């Protein structure tokens, strides 16, 4: 009896050590349940991570895109504002999954999609994270090389670009491997430094800024279809963070902090970070006499000489902040797909894939077309997934989750509450699949045009339609095909089998 107790105490001490989280310490915890008592993060860390993590050229470029579509500064700014508000309001409740379940959002989605259905979220998050990590490396690497050309006369060719991308990749991968504590600490440095440099950039480009576009040629032939396309692309910013909110909120105690503080911090960080950078991108793009195919190349070419050093710092620090956010997320989600691997291994694997995507996107395809097509297609898949998870949280589960049952994908024994039909909750999976199919068929880009893209005369319905279909289909399924009362798994303190309920206002 005594030896059993000692062994249990040793196991508990080992688990607690695994969940310790601090700057410079390699995080050993992955997607397993983190007990409430061992969560040391705060809501303000959510704000810091998602606010500072957006101060990068890879995010700024989304403010530049509407200008290349033919919109003026006001049109681009209002499109960004509208899209970011809609997207942030949609994803807000998903910040509360982590504190309730003690794990990330894709594992938590098993409560709505089924134990195996969680793989949909894992795959989707992996695509988002890899794509945006590749964009972070591309934009920062371009800025690095272009600035070096003006300062040092370095030629811009395939070799120097490849070296620039490699420099950014290495710094991002190193920080991502350390994990949560180092990521949060780094963002506390990135946010004020890069924020100040962006503010200085407003003064640098103010003399050539023009708020109106003369003889605008709209990408979709008219103002409103082009403006709506810009709104849909802007929605993709908050949407891409929906699965990754839990990467950071899972380390926040559900008993010490209110729902309002958690959700408010996450939403404020996501919205302000994305909107500030979108405005900077639109402002600087409106100050550049002639736009080419690369925002950062145009920025460096048109920049006053004294602002070149700040551009270099933004490239290095900002690219680090955004890239790490995505690579850390991609590592966690690959672990959800392959639970036998450790987080540090999966992060290395996804880093290699992200860099590979970068080289394909830059050297094989047109970068602007690649970003636009990627955002619209991923929005079509993500919209219904986010809507179903939010409705599952508010309607089906009412904020109540059983953490142990969410972790049973690791075990071969009891299936638990979220097994449904062979691991899939078809009430969620089918509406998601139908909504996603509509999103793909209704997408219209220069790389791909869906057969339903002209349903509204050129106005993009891919995101709105896919999200509505997923949401309405899920609610109808819950009403017409109620979920059975599933048998819970055997209680286990080790896997955290407890209802994590928060009644905070």
C-alpha positions in Angstrom: 0.0 0.0 0.0 2.8 2.3 1.0 4.8 1.5 -2.2 1.7 2.2 -4.3 1.2 5.5 -2.7 4.9 6.4 -3.3 4.6 5.4 -6.9 1.5 7.5 -7.4 3.2 10.5 -5.8 6.2 10.0 -8.0 4.0 9.8 -11.1 2.2 13.0 -10.0 5.5 14.8 -9.5 6.7 13.7 -12.9 3.4 14.9 -14.5 3.7 18.3 -12.7 7.3 18.7 -13.9 6.2 17.9 -17.5 3.6 20.7 -17.3 6.0 23.4 -16.0 6.2 26.3 -18.4 8.8 29.0 -18.5 11.1 31.0 -20.8 14.1 29.0 -22.1 12.6 25.7 -21.0 11.8 23.1 -23.7 8.1 22.4 -23.2 7.5 18.7 -22.9 3.7 18.9 -22.6 1.8 18.4 -25.8 -2.0 17.9 -26.3 -2.5 15.8 -23.1 -4.7 17.1 -20.3 -3.2 19.8 -18.1 -4.7 19.8 -14.6 -6.2 23.1 -13.5 -3.8 23.5 -10.6 -0.8 23.4 -13.0 -2.0 26.1 -15.4 0.1 29.2 -14.7 -0.8 31.4 -17.7 -3.1 34.5 -17.6 -5.6 36.1 -19.9 -3.3 39.0 -20.6 -0.9 36.5 -22.2 -3.6 35.7 -24.7 -3.7 39.3 -25.7 0.1 39.6 -25.9 0.5 36.5 -28.1 -2.2 37.3 -30.6 -1.6 41.1 -30.6 2.2 40.9 -31.0 2.1 37.8 -33.2 0.4 39.8 -35.9 3.1 42.4 -36.2 4.7 40.8 -39.2 4.9 41.4 -43.0 3.0 38.1 -43.5 0.0 39.8 -41.9 0.6 43.3 -43.2 0.4 41.9 -46.7 -3.3 41.3 -46.2 -3.8 45.0 -45.9 -1.9 45.5 -49.2 -4.0 42.9 -51.1 -7.2 45.1 -51.3 -5.1 47.9 -52.8 -3.8 45.6 -55.5 -7.4 44.6 -56.2 -8.2 48.2 -57.1 -9.7 49.6 -53.8 -8.5 52.9 -52.4 -7.4 53.3 -48.8 -10.9 53.9 -47.4 -12.3 50.9 -49.3 -9.5 48.7 -48.1 -9.7 49.9 -44.5 -13.5 49.4 -44.3 -13.3 46.0 -45.9 -10.6 45.0 -43.4 -12.6 46.4 -40.5 -15.8 44.6 -41.5 -14.1 41.2 -42.1 -12.0 41.3 -39.0 -15.0 42.2 -36.8 -17.1 39.4 -38.3 -14.3 36.9 -38.0 -13.4 37.8 -34.4 -17.0 37.7 -33.2 -17.4 34.2 -34.8 -14.3 32.7 -33.2 -14.6 34.4 -29.7 -16.3 31.5 -27.8 -13.6 29.1 -28.9 -11.1 30.8 -26.6 -13.1 29.2 -23.7 -12.6 25.6 -24.8 -9.0 25.4 -23.5 -9.7 26.4 -19.9 -12.6 23.9 -19.8 -10.8 20.9 -21.4 -7.2 21.5 -20.5 -6.1 20.7 -24.1 -6.1 22.4 -27.5 -9.1 23.2 -29.6 -8.8 20.4 -32.1 -8.7 17.7 -29.4 -11.6 19.6 -27.7 -13.6 19.5 -31.0 -14.0 15.7 -30.4 -16.9 16.6 -28.1 -18.7 17.9 -31.2 -17.3 15.9 -34.1 -16.5 12.6 -32.3 -13.3 11.0 -31.0 -12.1 10.4 -34.5 -13.9 13.4 -35.9 -11.3 15.6 -34.2 -9.0 14.7 -37.0 -10.9 17.1 -39.2 -9.9 20.0 -37.0 -6.3 18.7 -36.7 -5.9 18.5 -40.5 -7.5 21.9 -41.0 -5.3 23.6 -38.4 -2.3 21.9 -39.9 -3.1 23.4 -43.3 -3.7 26.9 -41.9 -0.5 26.8 -39.7 1.7 25.5 -42.5 0.4 28.0 -45.1 0.7 31.0 -42.8 4.1 29.9 -41.6 5.3 29.7 -45.2 3.9 33.3 -45.8 5.8 34.5 -42.8 9.1 33.1 -44.0 8.4 34.4 -47.6 7.6 38.0 -46.7 10.3 38.4 -44.0 12.9 36.7 -46.2 12.0 39.0 -49.1 12.3 42.1 -46.9 15.7 40.9 -45.5 17.1 40.4 -49.0 15.6 43.6 -50.5 16.9 45.7 -47.7 20.3 44.1 -47.9 20.4 45.0 -51.6 19.8 48.7 -50.9 22.1 48.9 -47.9 24.9 46.6 -49.1 24.4 46.1 -52.8 23.6 42.4 -52.4 22.0 41.0 -55.6 18.4 39.8 -55.5 18.4 36.3 -57.1 17.3 32.8 -56.3 20.4 32.1 -54.2 20.2 35.2 -52.0 16.4 34.7 -51.6 16.9 31.1 -50.6 19.5 32.2 -48.0 17.1 34.9 -46.7 14.3 32.4 -46.3 16.7 30.0 -44.5 17.8 32.7 -42.0 14.1 33.4 -41.1 13.3 29.7 -41.0 16.0 28.8 -38.6 15.1 31.5 -36.0 11.4 30.6 -36.2 12.0 26.8 -35.8 14.4 27.3 -32.8 11.8 29.3 -30.8 8.9 27.0 -31.8 10.8 24.0 -30.5 11.1 25.6 -27.0 7.3 25.9 -26.8 4.7 27.9 -24.9 6.7 29.7 -22.2 9.3 31.0 -24.7 6.7 31.9 -27.3 4.8 34.1 -24.8 8.0 35.7 -23.5 9.2 36.5 -27.0 5.9 38.1 -28.0 6.2 40.4 -25.0 9.4 41.7 -26.7 8.1 41.7 -30.3 4.9 43.6 -29.7 6.4 46.9 -28.4 9.5 46.9 -30.5 7.8 46.2 -33.8 4.7 48.3 -32.9 6.9 51.4 -32.4 8.7 50.7 -35.7 5.4 50.4 -37.6 4.3 53.7 -36.1 7.5 55.3 -37.3 6.7 53.9 -40.7 3.6 55.9 -40.9 5.7 59.1 -40.8 8.2 57.6 -43.3 5.5 57.1 -46.0 3.2 60.0 -45.1 4.7 62.3 -47.8 3.7 60.1 -50.7 0.4 58.7 -49.2 -2.6 59.1 -51.5 -6.0 58.1 -50.0 -7.7 57.9 -53.4 -7.0 55.7 -56.4 -7.2 57.3 -59.8 -8.8 55.3 -62.6 -9.1 52.2 -60.4 -9.3 48.9 -62.2 -11.2 46.6 -59.9 -10.2 43.0 -59.8 -13.8 41.7 -60.1 -14.9 44.5 -62.5 -16.9 46.6 -60.0 -16.4 48.1 -56.5 -18.8 46.0 -54.4 -17.8 42.5 -55.6 -14.2 43.5 -55.1 -14.9 45.0 -51.7 -16.8 41.9 -50.6 -13.9 39.7 -51.8 -11.6 41.8 -49.6 -14.0 41.3 -46.6 -13.9 37.5 -47.1 -10.2 37.5 -47.3 -10.0 39.6 -44.1 -12.3 37.1 -42.3 -9.6 34.5 -42.9 -7.3 36.2 -40.4 -9.4 35.6 -37.3 -10.6 32.3 -38.7 -7.1 31.0 -39.0 -6.7 31.5 -35.2 -9.9 29.6 -34.2 -8.1 26.3 -33.7 -5.0 27.8 -32.2 -6.7 29.8 -29.4 -6.7 26.7 -27.3 -2.9 26.3 -27.7 -2.6 29.2 -25.2 -5.9 29.3 -23.3 -5.4 25.6 -22.2 -2.8 26.9 -19.8 -5.3 29.3 -18.1 -7.2 28.1 -15.0 -10.9 27.9 -15.4 -11.5 28.5 -11.7 -9.2 31.6 -11.3 -10.2 33.6 -14.3 -13.6 34.5 -15.7 -14.9 33.6 -19.2 -15.2 37.4 -19.9 -11.5 38.0 -19.2 -10.4 35.0 -21.3 -12.6 35.7 -24.3 -12.1 39.5 -24.1 -8.3 39.2 -24.0 -8.3 36.8 -26.9 -10.7 38.7 -29.1 -9.0 42.1 -28.4 -5.6 40.7 -29.2 -6.7 39.0 -32.4 -8.7 42.0 -33.7 -6.4 44.8 -32.8 -3.3 43.0 -34.0 -4.8 42.2 -37.3 -6.5 45.6 -37.8 -3.4 47.7 -37.0 -1.3 45.7 -39.4 -4.0 45.7 -42.1 -4.1 49.5 -41.8 -0.4 49.8 -42.1 -0.4 47.6 -45.2 -3.1 49.6 -46.9 -1.5 52.9 -45.9 2.0 52.0 -47.2 0.5 50.4 -50.3 -1.3 53.7 -51.0 2.0 55.5 -50.6 3.9 53.4 -53.1 3.8 54.9 -56.7 3.8 51.6 -58.5 2.8 48.3 -57.0 4.5 45.1 -58.2 4.1 41.5 -57.3 5.8 41.7 -53.9 4.7 44.0 -51.2 8.0 44.0 -49.3 10.0 44.5 -52.4 7.9 47.6 -53.3 8.1 48.8 -49.7 11.9 48.6 -49.6 12.2 50.2 -53.0 10.0 53.2 -52.0 11.2 53.6 -48.5 13.4 56.5 -47.4 16.9 55.3 -46.6 16.6 56.0 -42.9 13.7 53.5 -42.6 15.6 50.5 -44.1 17.0 49.4 -40.8 13.6 49.4 -39.1 12.4 47.3 -42.1 15.2 44.8 -41.4 14.2 44.6 -37.7 10.5 44.1 -38.6 11.5 41.3 -40.9 13.5 39.5 -38.3 11.4 40.2 -35.2 8.0 40.3 -36.8 8.6 37.3 -38.9 9.7 35.4 -35.8 6.6 36.3 -33.9 4.1 35.2 -36.6 6.1 32.2 -37.8 6.5 30.8 -34.3 2.8 31.1 -33.7 2.0 28.9 -36.7 4.8 26.4 -36.3 4.0 25.8 -32.6 0.4 25.2 -33.6 1.3 22.9 -36.5 3.5 20.8 -34.1 0.6 20.3 -31.6 -1.8 19.4 -34.4 0.5 16.9 -36.0 0.8 15.3 -32.6 -3.0 15.0 -32.5 -2.8 13.1 -35.8 0.1 10.9 -34.6 -0.2 10.7 -30.8 2.9 8.4 -30.4 5.2 11.3 -31.5 6.3 14.0 -29.1 5.6 17.7 -29.7 9.3 18.5 -30.4 9.4 15.8 -33.1 6.2 16.9 -34.8 7.3 20.6 -34.7 10.5 19.6 -36.6 8.5 17.7 -39.2 6.0 20.5 -39.8 8.9 23.0 -40.0 10.3 21.1 -43.0 6.9 20.9 -44.7 6.3 24.6 -44.2 9.6 25.6 -45.7 8.9 23.3 -48.6 5.5 25.0 -49.2 7.3 28.3 -49.2 9.7 27.4 -52.0 6.8 26.0 -54.1 4.6 29.0 -53.5 7.4 31.5 -54.3 9.3 29.9 -57.1 6.5 28.0 -58.9 3.4 30.1 -58.5 2.6 33.8 -58.3 2.7 34.7 -54.6 -0.4 37.0 -54.7 -2.5 34.5 -56.5 -1.3 31.8 -54.1 -2.3 33.8 -51.0 -5.7 34.8 -52.3 -6.6 31.2 -53.5 -5.3 29.7 -50.3 -7.2 32.0 -48.0 -10.5 31.6 -49.9 -10.3 27.8 -50.1 -9.3 27.4 -46.4 -12.1 29.8 -45.3 -14.6 27.5 -47.1 -13.4 24.6 -45.0 -12.9 26.5 -41.7 -16.1 28.5 -41.7 -18.5 25.5 -41.1 -16.0 23.9 -38.7 -15.8 27.0 -36.5 -19.6 27.5 -36.6 -20.3 23.9 -35.6 -17.8 24.1 -32.7 -19.3 27.4 -31.4 -22.8 26.0 -31.6 -21.6 22.8 -30.0 -20.1 24.8 -27.2 -23.2 27.0 -26.7 -26.1 24.6 -27.5 -25.1 21.0 -27.4 -22.6 21.0 -24.5 -23.5 24.3 -22.8 -19.9 24.7 -21.8 -19.6 21.4 -20.1 -16.9 18.9 -21.1 -15.4 15.7 -19.8 -11.6 16.1 -20.2 -10.8 12.4 -19.7 -13.1 11.3 -22.5 -11.5 13.8 -24.9 -8.1 12.0 -24.4 -9.4 8.5 -25.1 -8.1 8.5 -28.7 -4.8 7.4 -27.1 -6.4 4.3 -25.5 -7.7 1.0 -26.7 -10.1 0.5 -23.8 -13.3 2.5 -23.0 -14.6 4.7 -25.7 -16.4 7.3 -23.6 -19.0 9.9 -24.2 -17.7 11.2 -27.5 -17.4 8.0 -29.5 -20.8 8.4 -31.2 -20.8 6.3 -34.5 -17.4 4.5 -34.6 -15.7 7.7 -33.5 -17.6 10.1 -35.7 -20.5 12.4 -34.8 -22.3 12.4 -38.2 -24.6 15.2 -36.9 -21.6 17.5 -37.2 -19.4 15.7 -39.8 -22.1 15.7 -42.5 -23.1 19.4 -42.3 -19.4 20.3 -42.2 -18.7 18.2 -45.3 -21.7 19.7 -47.2 -20.8 23.3 -46.2 -17.1 22.7 -47.2 -18.1 21.3 -50.5 -20.2 24.4 -51.2 -17.3 26.6 -50.2 -14.9 25.0 -52.6 -17.5 25.0 -55.5 -18.3 28.7 -54.9 -14.6 29.9 -54.8 -13.4 32.1 -57.6 -9.7 32.9 -57.9 -7.1 33.3 -60.7 -5.8 29.8 -59.9 -9.2 28.1 -59.5 -12.8 28.9 -60.4 -15.6 26.8 -58.9 -18.8 26.0 -60.9 -20.9 27.9 -58.3 -18.8 31.0 -58.2 -21.2 33.1 -60.3 -24.3 32.4 -58.2 -24.4 36.0 -57.0 -23.1 37.7 -60.1 -19.4 37.5 -59.1 -20.0 38.3 -55.4 -18.0 35.8 -53.3 -20.4 33.5 -51.3 -17.9 30.8 -50.5 -17.4 31.7 -46.8 -20.9 32.9 -46.0 -22.6 30.0 -47.8 -20.3 27.3 -46.3 -20.7 28.7 -42.8 -24.5 29.0 -43.0 -24.9 25.5 -44.4 -22.7 24.0 -41.7 -24.5 25.9 -38.9 -28.0 25.3 -40.0 -27.4 21.7 -40.9 -25.9 21.0 -37.5 -28.8 22.6 -35.6 -31.3 20.7 -37.7 -29.4 17.5 -37.0 -29.4 18.1 -33.3 -33.2 18.6 -33.4 -34.2 15.9 -35.7 -31.6 13.3 -34.6 -30.8 14.0 -30.9 -27.5 12.8 -29.6 -27.8 9.7 -27.4 -26.6 9.7 -23.8 -23.2 8.1 -24.2 -21.7 6.0 -21.4 -18.8 7.8 -19.7 -15.4 6.3 -19.4 -14.1 5.0 -16.1 -13.1 7.9 -13.9 -9.4 8.4 -13.8 -7.5 11.2 -12.1 -4.6 10.6 -14.4 -6.4 11.4 -17.6 -8.5 14.2 -16.1 -11.9 12.6 -16.4 -14.0 15.4 -14.8 -16.5 17.9 -16.0 -14.8 21.2 -16.4 -17.6 23.7 -16.0 -17.3 27.4 -15.6 -20.2 29.6 -14.5 -18.3 32.9 -14.7 -20.1 35.8 -16.1 
